[in-house]
């Protein structure tokens, strides 16, 4: 796992601007967002994690890795859907993973070309793939490319944390979340990561 080179600067600036983040940065010193550097695993893990808890997603991933040996495009392409479902995947997610594996193997997806794209352009390209919505694309930007300024507004954990810390647990509109998040630019990924930690101290990995 690689810690982004901007992390120290980002945490310092966020702590100066935002009292909530100042407390969280102090509480979780020594922890940081990590990049795996594996494009396929990041996208596959994000698909597995759609609409389920971090703990449940890790359990499914562990069973998948146990059955396949290693979760790679090749091993997924060889696997049958019933075997994948036995690992805890829905039939839909099993199909998404096999489709993703096929696109990596036939060259339809070329991660080498993605580094040059701006965030929104890359999100647009990734969301053309079956099973990859905006949230999954945002997780890829944060955890594989370590892009510093991603704000995943549809993320349930972020929504919950922002309600808790910025509105006394009451509902927050997306527009209000955007306004709060605007004060964190250009470090919205870092702010999001600390807000996740406030709910679950164990860092999420994709």
N, C-alpha and C positions, 0 to 999 in steps of 0.2 A: 504494500500500500504506500502511495506517495502523497505527502502533504503538499498542497499547493504553495508555491513560492510567495504568493501574495497574502498568506494567512495572517502573519504577524501584523502587517500594515492594516489589513481589513479589521481585525479584532480591535486594534487600538482606536481606529477612527469610529467604529460603531459604538464602542464604549464611551467615547467622548460625546456622541450625539444622543444616545438613547439610554435612559436609566434602566429599563428592563434588560437590555442587552449587556449593560455594564455589569449587572449582577450575575447574569448567566455566564459571561466570559470569565468572571472571577471564580464561579462555582465549578466550571468544567475546564480549568487550566490543564494543559497537557494532552487534551483530546483535540482532534481535528478531522475534518472531512478527508477521506482517503480515496484516491483514484486507483483502480485495479489495473488500468492499462490494457484491458481485454475487451474489445468492442462487442464481441458476440456474447460473452458472459454478462456484460452489463445490460444489454438489451433483453437477453433471455431471463435474467433475474427480475428485471422490471416487469416483464409479462407475467411471470409467476406471481409477483407481488401485487398485481392489480386487484383492488377491492378486498384485500384481506390484510390481517395484521402482520407486522414485521415478524413476530414469533411464528405465526402460521406459515408465512412465506419461507422462512428459513427451514422449517421442518419439511416442507414439500421439496425444497431444493436439496436438502441432505438426502432424502429418500431417492430423489432423481439421480444424484451423484453416486449413491450407493448402488443403484441398479445399472447405471451406464458406465461406471468407472470414472469417466470424466464427461462433463456436459460440453460437447463440442458439436459443430455442425455435422460432422461425420457420424457421431454416435446417435444423434437425434434423427438423422435421415434414415439410419438403419432400423430404428425402433418403430414398433407398431403402436398405434394409438391406445389399444387396451392396456399395454404395458405401461404407458405413460400415465394413463388414468389410475392405474394401481398405485402410483406414487402420490396420488392426491390431487392431480390436475383435473380440471373439468375437461370435457371433450372439446370445448371451444378453445381453451388454452393449449391443449395438446396440439390441436390443428395449427394454432398460431405459431407454436414453437417449431413444428415441422416445416411450415411455410418459411419462417425466418431462416432456418438451417438451409433450406433449398436455395434461397436467394443469396446467402453467403457463398454457397458452393458453386453456383453458376455465374457468380460475378455481378449479379444484378445490384447488389449492395457493395459499395466500395468505400470502406471507412477511411482509406487513405486520402480521399478527396474531401472529406468533411471538415478537416481542420481549418480550411480556408474560408468556410462559409460563416456568415454572421448567424447569431442565435436564431432569429426568426426564419431565415432561409433554410437552416438545417432542420428546424422543427417542421417546416412545411414539407421538406423532402422525406423525413422519417415517417410522417403521418400518412404518407401514401402507401405504406406497408401495412398489410392486413394484421390487425391486432395491436398496432402501435398508434395510440392516441397522443394527445398533447402531453398528458401527464408522463407517459412512458418516455416520450422524447425529451421532456425536461429532466427526468432522472438521468438519462444518458448524458445530457449536457453537463449536469452537475457532477456525476460520479465517474464518468469516463474522461470527458474533456476538461473537467474541473473549471467550467466557465463560472466566473465570479458573480454574475448579476442575473441569476434566474430566480423568478418568484412563482412557484407552482401553486397558483391560487385555488386549483381544484383539489389539492392535497388535503385529505381529511385531518391529518395530524397538524398541519399548519393552521387550518381553520380553527381547530380546537384550541391550539396554543395562543393564537391571536385573540380569540374570545376571552380566554382566561386572563391574559396579561394586559390587554388593551381595552377591554370592555366589561370587566367584572363578571365574566362568564356568560354575558348576554350575546345574542346573535349579532354578527357583523355582516354587513353587505359586502359584496365583492368590490364595489366602488370604494368603500371605506378601507378595505384591506389594501387596495391599490394605493390609496393616498398615504396610508401608514408606510407601506413598502417603499414608496417613492423617496422617503427620507433616508432609506438605507442604501440607495444607489451610490456607487457602483458595486456594492457588496451584498446584494440581496440573497445570493446563495448562502453566504456565510451567516447572515441573520436567520435565514430559514433553518439552517443546520442547528444553531443554538436553540431556537424555539422547539425544534424536535427533541433536543436533549432535555428540555425542561419537562417533557412528558415521559421520556424513556432515556435514562442515562446511558444505555448501551448504544453506541453509534451504529446506525444502519449502514449496510454495505451493499453495493450492487455490482 
